[in-house]
Amino acid sequence: MPTPIDRALQSKNLFLGFGALVTAVAAWGIWGQDMFPSSDNPEMWTEDECRRWLGARGQTSTSEEDVEALRIRVRRAMDGGTK
């Protein structure tokens, strides 16, 4: 006669739940820390991070702007300026 533990271990839902948990942990490990800039200090950001931050706030950037110009724009936007 199977016990409740035996039935739980044979359940497909338990297997799928465990698989979802492992997938979520792996996704966080791969993308979790790299999706957003790791610091609130734009001086440490790469050019791509600056462009992504500006783009998320509806400010476009041109390909001619170097990383220093982008950092200046980010700092101004963080201080409350629009440009």
C-alpha positions, 0 to 999 in steps of 0.5 A, a space after each residue: 500500500 503506497 504512502 503519501 510520500 510514495 505518491 508525492 515522489 511519483 507525481 509528475 507535478 513534483 518533477 516539473 516543479 523541481 525542473 522549473 526551480 532549477 531553470 529559474 536558479 540557472 537563469 538568475 545565475 546567468 542573467 541576474 547580475 548582468 541585466 542591469 548596471 551593477 553600480 549607481 555610479 555611471 563612471 563605472 558603466 560601459 558604453 552599452 550600459 549607458 546607452 541601455 540606461 538612456 534608452 530605457 528612459 526614452 532618450 536616444 543616443 547617436 553612434 557618434 557619442 563616446 562613452 564620456 559624453 554618454 556618462 555626462 548625459 546619464 549623470 545629468 538625467 540622474 540629477 533631474 535634468 532632461 538633457 
